[in-house]
């Protein structure tokens, strides 16, 4: 198999950025989901309440395109995120530039809780909040994670210290809403994730994508970015073979062997349960009005294969670097990939134990 596509999502739930190469770290790609948008609700003069915004519940987020101006090699702070918004009602675009490594010394610190995993973040302030508020039509706040990380809860991580996983009712009740929250567990030093849902990497295959496209009318293809992958592979023996993968090894394409790059091992711990974000029409920022608006229902017919999240169809696997302490490594489109561990049965969400 080979890597055919790579994606990063600097602001959570906005459109993805295709990239050809990236450094890998235990916390994900360098710029992946370091920002997030919160909806501001003010009832009185006291502190406002903040609500996490994701494309599942705020379909308009699909109207924001992202691009990255990579930094100069001698100055990482020059990296710029470019956001372009095009309203479907207006034949015009508006654009905003955001530093990917902003100065935070004068920024307000706010609390963010995502799927039960809490962290501190920085309110980016003006002009960023006003620009996004104008596009959405209501007050929002852009927050930046900075050096913070969210704890990986439950035992999704292969490095989890607490192996005695015990889900509770509040965790299970969230399954039908979106990606489930995770119960509390200890984590190792320096391990954590950004504003990604539950893991630093999501791996999918083109063979599984082709199966989804085959369920649509002739001439229509499923947009792989709706699955929001980080790493897309091609060459799997069958669609959904990845359901059984416990680990992969990424090896440099022979074109790049002179760099002396080392193999990268990833442990795949859990399936990715899907939600109604698959039904969003990215051109309108609304649910699709034809069969593209029923993708989730289509997959429910035969892809509810995880007993731990039995109400949601499965597409893709969550991945972690096998070792927390690794030298700087990078992956590139074209790199070779092999399955290093194969499970006899599909994993059960919330029931993973690393062996």
N, C-alpha and C positions, 0 to 999 in steps of 0.2 A: 504494500500500500504506500501511498504518498500523500503528503499534505498538498491540497489544491487551493485552499483559501484560508486566510487568517483575518480575524476581525477584532477590533477594540471599540469600546463604547465609553468615551471620556465622561459624558454626562449620562447617567443612568436613564434608560428608556427612550432616549432620542435615537435617531438612526445610527447604524454602525458605520465605522470607518474601515474599509478594506486596507490591509497592509501586506507587504511582501515578506517582511522579516521583523523579528522582535526579540528582545531579551526576555527570558523567562525568569520568574522569581517565585518563591513560595506563596506570594500574595497575588499573583497574576501578572499580566502584561503591565509595563510601567505606567501607562496612562489610563488603564481600564477602570471605569466607574469610580473615578476619584471625585466626581461632582454628582450632586443630586439636586432635584428641584422639590421644594416643599410649598404646599398651598397654605397661605396665611389666612386665618380666620380671626376676626376681631369682634368680640361681643361688647366690650367696654374699653375703658382706658388702660386696663391692666394688660399684662403681657399677653400677646396673641397666642392662640393655639396653632400648631403646625401639623400638617398632614402630609405624609409621604405621597409623592405623585409617581405613579408608574403607568405604563401604556395600557395595562389591563383595564384600569378605571378611568384614565384620561387619554382617550384615543388620539386626541389632538397632538400628542407628543410625537406622533409619526410624521408630522409636517416639518419637523426640524432636522435639517441635514447637518452632519458634522464633518469637518475635515481638519487635518493637522498640518501645520507648517513645522517641520521637524527642526530642532535646535541646531545651532552651529556646534561643531564638535568641541569647541573650546568654551562654550557657555550654555549649559543646559537650560538656564533660565529664559533663553530666547524662544523656547517652544511656544507656539501660539495655537489655540483652538479656534477655529472659524465656524460659527453657527449661521446657517442660512434658513430663514423662515419664509415659506410661500403659502399664503392663504389661498384656499381653493376658491374663495369668493372674489378675490382680487388678482388682477394680472400684474402683480408686482412682488418683488422680493425685498427683504430687509436682512441686514447682515450685522453680526456682532463678533468682535474679536476678544478672546479671553486668554490671559496668560495661563499656561498649563502648570506653572510653578509660581503661583502668586505669592507676594509678600503678605504675611499673616499677622505681623506684630500689632497692627492697629484694628484688626477685625474682631467683631463680636463672636464669642463662642456660644454655640447652641447645642442642645442635646438632640440626638437622632436615634430612634429605635426602629430597626428594620427587622421584621420577622423574629422579634424577641431578642435580637442581638444589638446592644446599645454601644454608642460611641459619642465622642465629641467632634464637632465640625465647626467650620468658620463661615459665618454669614458674609458673602462676597460683597454685599452692599451695592452702592451705585457705581456705574450706570447699569450694572447687570440686572439687578432686581427689577428696575423700571422697564427695561427692554423686554424681558420675558413677561412681565405683567401686562404690558401693552399687547403682546402677541396673543396671550391666552385670554385676555379680557377680564382677569381677576388678579388680585395681589398674590404674588409668589415670592419665594426667596431661593436664591441659588446658594448652595452650601458646598464647601470644599473640605475634603477629608484631611488634607495636610499629612502630617506624619502618623496620625492615628490609624488604628485598624479596628475592625469589629471582631469580637471573639467568634470562633467557629463552634457553634453549640451542638449539643447532641454528640454523636460519634461519627459524623460524616468524614472527619479527617482520619487518615491512616495513622496520624501521630497522636490521636486522642488518648488522654491518660485514663479517663473514666470509661471503662468498658461495660458498666452496668446500666445500659440504656433502659429507661422505663418511661414510655410516653404517657401523657396525661390527657384528660378529656379536652382541655382547652387547645392543646396542640392538634389533636385529631379533628376537632371541629373546624379547623381552618383549612382543611384539605380541599373542600369543595369551593372555597373562595378564590384561592390563588395558590402560590407556592406555600406549603405549610410552614408555620413557625416551628422552632426546634427547642427541645427541652434542654435544660442547663447541664453543662458538664465542664470539667476543667480542660485547659488547653496548655500547650507548651509555650515557653517564652518565645516571643517574636512570631508566633504563628497567628495568623488572622487574615481577614479578607477585607476588601474595600466595600463599596456599595453593591457588589454582586450579591445575588440572592443568598446562596448558601455555600459556594465553592469558588476557588479562583479560576477554574477552567471548565469549559463545556465543550465536549467533543461530539461531533456528529459525522455521519457518512453520506456521501452523495448517492449511494445505493438506496439508503432509506428515504432520502429526499425524492428519488425517482419513483419509489413506490407511492408516496403521497401524490406526486404529480399524476401518476397513472389513474388515480381515482377522480381526477377532474376531467372536464370535457376536453375533447381533442383540441390541441393547440394551446392549452393553458398549462402553465407550469407554476409550481409552488415556489414562492420566494424564500430562499434559504435564510435570509436575514430575519425573517419573522420568528425563526427558532433561536435567534440571538446566540449563535455559536462563537467560540473563540477559535477553534481549530476544526477545519473540515477535511476529511480524509476521503480518498477514492481508492478503490481496489479491494473493498471488502467482498468476501465470497458470496454473501447474500445480504438482502435488506435486513436490518435489525440484528445482524450477527453481533453487533456491539452490545446488545443486551447482556451478553455473557462474558464480556471482557472485564478482567480484573486488573489488567495493567498493560501498558504499551511502552515501547522504547522507540524514541525518535533518533534517527541517525542522519548525519549530514549528507546531503546530496554529494555525489562524487565531484561535482563542479566546485564544491567548496571545501574539499578535504584538505587542501593546502592550508586552511586556517587552523588546522589542528583541533577542531571542535570535538568535544566529548559527547558521548551518548547522553540523552536526557530520558530518565525513567519517570513515568507518571503512573500513579495508582488510581484506578477508576473505582470509586466506592459506591456510588448510588446512581439510580436512574433519574432523569429529569422529567418530572410530572408537568404536564402542559395545561395551560389555562386559556381563557377566551381571547387573549391577546393575539392568538393565531388568526382570529376572524377579522382583524382590523384591516381596512383598505388604506394603504399607506398614501394614496393619492388624495383622499378626501378627509382623512383623520376621523373616520366614522366606521362602524361595522359594515362589512361588505354586504351588498344587496343581492348578490347572486350566490353561487356555490362557494365562493371564496369567503363568504360570511358564515359558513357552516363547517369549516375545516375541523374544528374541535369535535363536533358531533360525528363527523365522518370517521375520525380516528378512534372515537370511543367504541366503535363497532367491534374492533379486534385488537386494539392496542392498550387496553386496560390490563396490563400484564404484571403489575407490581402490587402484591398483596398489602403492602404498607401504605399505598395511596390508591386504593381500588376504584376511586371515582374519577381518576384522571388518566388520560392516555399518556404513554411514555414515548419520548423521542430524545435520544442522546444520553450521554453519561457524564457525570461530574468527575473532574480530575484534580489531583493534587500531585505536586512533585514528591517523589518517593522519599527524598532526604531533605530535611530542613536546611542543612548546611551544605551548600553547593557553590562551586566557583561560578563566575559569570558565564552564562550560556545563552545561546540564541537559537531560534528556529527560523526556518525559511521555507517559503513555498517551494515544493519540489523535494523536500527532505523525505527520506524513506522511513516507514513506520512498520513495526512488527508487533503482534500481540504477544506479550511476555507472560501473561497469566490468563487462563481461561477458567471461568467458574462453571461448575457442573449444572448449577441452577441460576436463575435470575436472582439478583439480590433483592431484599425487601427493604423499602425505604424506612430508615430508622433502626434497622436491625443489622447494620454492617459491623463486622468485627474483622480487623486486619490481621492476617496470618502470614 
